[in-house]
Amino acid sequence: MTGTSRSGVARRIVPCLDVRDGQVVKGVRFRDHRVMGDIIELAARYRDEGADELVFYDITASPEGRSVDVDWVRRVSETIDIPFCVAGGIRSVASAERVLAQGADKISINTPALEDPDLIDRLVKAFGSQCVVIGVDSIADGESYTVRSHTGTPDAMKAPGRQTLDWLREVVDRGAGEVVLNCMSADGTRTGYDIAQLSAARRLLPIPLVASGGAGAVDHFIDVFRQADVDAALAATVFHSGQIPIPELKQALAAAGIEVRPC
Amino acid sequence: MTIAVVDSGGANISSVLHALRRLGAEPRFTADPAVIGAADRVILPGVGAAGRAMEVLRTHGLVDVIRNLTQPVLGICLGMQLLFESSEEDDARLISLIPARLRRLPDREDLRVPHMGWNAIAATRPDRLTQNLGGSWFYFVHSFAAPVGDWTLATSAHGRSFSAIVRQGNFYGAQFHPERSAGAGAAFLQRFVESER
C-alpha cells in the first residue's frame, strides 16, 4: 500500500505556480485570482526549500486561444536546477517543442488532449512518454467522476461528457508518461485530497500519478501518499502563503515512514 | 577551458547548457568533429530513443570521433547509455566503449516505468568524481538501464540494481540528470569539469 519499500524513488512534493501576465496567481475554485508573486523569485525560493519539481500553469493561455509566451520558461530554466513542467496553451507538437527547447522538462496538456486525443500520440512520438503529462480536471458526483475542459476561466468551462476513468485508460494507451489528476470539487477548499477518486485512478494507472486539489494541512499529504499511493502531491496556496513550509512537510512525511528526498 | 556539448538531436538540451553556465563555464553546443575533438571536456547529453540518437551521431560522422576522444567525456542519461555496446531499446548498436547491453527496467504491477523521480545512489568504488556523493539524491528519467559491472562507480535501484554512474578510462556517464538534481547535481558537474585529463 505505502511506497516505503516498493522502490527507492522518493515521493515528490510539487508546488504549482499558476501564471498570468508574468505573475504567479492563485484563486479559490478557479475564481478570483490573486497575485502571489514573481515567477522567478518563487521558483528559486521553492528550489531552495526542497521542492522536488515545479509545475507552471499559464492560466491565461488556453481560454483566450493564445499559446504560452516562452521567454519566462527560458528564465526559469536558467535559474533553477530541479525539473519543471509547463502547462497551458500547448496545443501542437510545434508549441510543445518551443517550450521544451527553452528548457522545460515536461509539457502538460489538458483541454487540447480532450479535443484532439491523437495529439497525445503525436507528442509521445516526437518527445517520448517521459515528456508528456496529461492534466485532467475531474468532478466527483458520488462515485461517478467526469472530466471538465476549458477550466482556466469559469465562464468557458465545459463538460465534454467523458468518464474520468475511461479517459485515464485512453491516455495511458496513447503513451502518456504521467497524469496530474485535479479533483475540482476539492480544489481550493483545503479540506484534503479526494482520496477515493485518486485511489480509483491509482488502481488503473501503471504510470506516475500526481494528486492535485484540496491540500490544506500536513496530514492531507500523509493521507494521500499512504491511502491513494500517489507518486507526487501538488499544491499551491498552502505553499505560496507560507502556511506549510516544505522542509517541515518533508520532515513530517519522513517521520510517517514515507520516503522523501531530504531538503 | 572549453566544454563541447554534443548536438545529438532532441528538443530538451538547453537545461544542460544552463547548468554549465551556472558553474561559470561557456559551453559550445555543436556537432562539429573539429570543435568536439579540440575541447577540454566533452558532454554527450541525450533525451529520446537510443536508435534515433545513434542515427544522428552517424549522420554527423561522430561515432568514431567520440570513441577516439582522450579528454574527459561525460554522457548524461541517454548519452551515458550510448557509451555501452547495445540496448534492448530499438535493438540498437551503440558506441561500444563499455561491453554490456542495456535492458528495460522490470514491468511489475508495483513499479512505475519510466523510472521518473528522485532516487539515492550508493558508491561502489572510490573515484574523485563520486567522492562524498554516496547517499545523495539525483533526478532520474529512464526506462532502460545499464547492468552493474567493473565500469560501475555508483548504483541506484528501481526494481533491480543498475549503474547510476559509470567510468571507463576517460569516459564517464550518469544515468540521472545532474542539471536537474539541485545541489548534488551541481557538485557532480563541477567535479567533472575539474577532473584531470
Interface residues (C-beta under 8 A of the other chain):
Chain A: R6 S7 G8 V9 A10 R12 R47 D52 R74 S77 E78 D81 I82 P83 E97 L100 A101 Q102 G103 A104 D105 A126 F127 G128 S129 Q130 C131 G177 E178 P206 I207 P208 D231 A232 R261 P262
Chain B: A11 N12 S14 S15 H18 A19 R21 R22 V47 G48 A49 E109 D110 L111 R112 V113 P114 H115 M116 G117 W118 N119 A120 W137 Y139 F140 V141 H142 S143 S156 A157 H158 G159 H177 E179 R180 S181 A182 G183 G185 A186
